[in-house]
Amino acid sequence: MRKISLFLSILTLLLCSLGVWKLNSVITNHKEMQVAISVSEKNLQNLEVEIEEFSKEHAARFSRERRKNQDMEEQILNFSTEKTKLEITFSSKNSVINDLKASKEEKEKKILEMKVEIRANAGELASLKQKALDVDQEIPQIEKQIQENEMQSENEKSRSIQVEESLSNYAEITKVLKEHQERTLDSLYSEKYERPWIEEGEMIQLKKFSLDLDKGLLGLPVGQEIGLEPGAFFSIAHLGELICKIRIKEAEQNRSVALIMPLFGNPRKLLELESFDLKHL
């Protein structure tokens, strides 16, 4: 019994010791865990700070890289545009060069042909040189002829001055004659269109007249004021057609009576007319 009690006491003591050790172990582990948690939290805070700083730096670097890329893209675009312009210029220059080369080849061909022609015409060239020498010998004679022609030209010039002076005098005389001619023509024109009488061959149109076919008489509304005198002969026409011929029997200042001459035209047509043309015969 005592052994059992001792055993239980020892067992209890061991259990208590184990419990104390376990408790101490738990407490120790708890402290270590708290320390570890504290360290982890601090590390987490540091990591968050680093992440934030990295994010800021990354954003700034991304912005810088983006601007750099934009600048590079703009430069690439400018280079591409300039390249296109240079290609166009190069193409144009190349075309000009090709044209120049073609022109050069053509000129070289012509030069070669001219050289061949020169060689072929060497004899003719010698003949031309001889002709040039002959012409050179003729130059003094030509110069003499030039001097003679210059003297003749001076004489002609003097003669021209004299002629101009004569023409100037003639111009004055012509001016006077022209003025006289104009005055004469004006006078003739005035006499022709302002004189009241009619001459032989002239014609006037009459509208008011009287007719007596039985007696063969024609009364006219004009008389001595236009030159109608007894015995004068006239023809009467309408639209170019001869109607009849008359002879003035009596004439007063502004009226007259005429005899209708038989066997000329058709006087009866006067009955159908309101006007006619009177022509002095």
Residue, then its C-alpha position, 0 to 999 in steps of 0.5 A: m500500500r505504501k508502495i502504491s502511495l509512493f508510486l502515485s506520489i512519484l507519478t503525480l510529481l512526475l506529471c506535475s513536473l511534466g505539466v510545468w515543463k510543458l507549460n514552460s515550453v508552451i509559454t516559451n513557444h508562445k513568446e518565441m511565436q510572438v517575437a516571430i510574429s513581431v519580426s514577421e510584421k516588421n518584415l511585412q511592413n518593410l516589404e510593403v514599404e519596399i513594394e510601394e517604393f518599387s511601385k513608385e520607381h517602376a511607375a516613374r521608370f515606366s513613364r520615362e520608358r513610355r516617353k522615351n518610346q514615344d520620342m523614338e516612335e516620333q523620330i522613327l516617323n520623322f526618319s521614315t518621312e525623311k527616308t521617303k523624301l530622300e527616296i523620291t529625291f534619289s529617284s528624281k536625281n537618278s532619272v536626271i542622271n540617266d537623262l544626262k548619261a543618255s545625253k552624254e552618250e548621244k553627244e559622244k556619238k555626235i562628237l565621234e561622227m563629227k571627228v569622222e566627218i572632220r577627217a573626211n573633210a580635211g581636204e575641204l578644210a584646206s580649201l576653206k583655209q585658202k578661201a579664208l586667205d583669199v577673203d582676207q586679201e579682199i578685206p582692204q578692197i571691201e573696207k574701201q567700198i565700205q568707206e565709199n558707201e559711208m560717204q554715199s550714206e552721208n550724202e544721202k543723209s544730207r539729201s534726206i535732210q533737204v527732202e525733209e525740209s522740202l516735205s515740211n514746206y510741202a506739208e504746210i502748203t498741203k495743209v493750206l490746200k487741204e483746208h481750202q479743199e475742205r471749205t470747197l467741199d463743204s460749200l459744194y455739199s451745202e449747195k447740193y443739200e441746202r439749195p431749194w431747186i432741183e437740177e437735171g437728173e435729180m429727183i424729189q418725192l411728192k405726195k399731194f397732187s391733183l389729176d385730170l386725165d380727161k384734160g391731161l393735166l397734173g397739178l403739182p404742190v411745188g413750183q418756182e421755189i424748187g426751179l420748176e419753170p414752164g417748158a421744163f420736162f420731168s418724169i414720174a415714177h413709182l418704185g422704179e417704174l415709169i408712170c408717165k412724162i410731163r411738161i410744165k405748162e404754168a408755174e407759180q411760187n409754190r404750185s404748178v400745172a403740167l401737161i401729161m405727155p401721151l405715149f409714155g407709160n401709163p398715166r392711169k396708175l396715178l389714180e392708184l398712187e398717194s405719192f410718186d417720184l418727180k425727176h428732172l429730165 
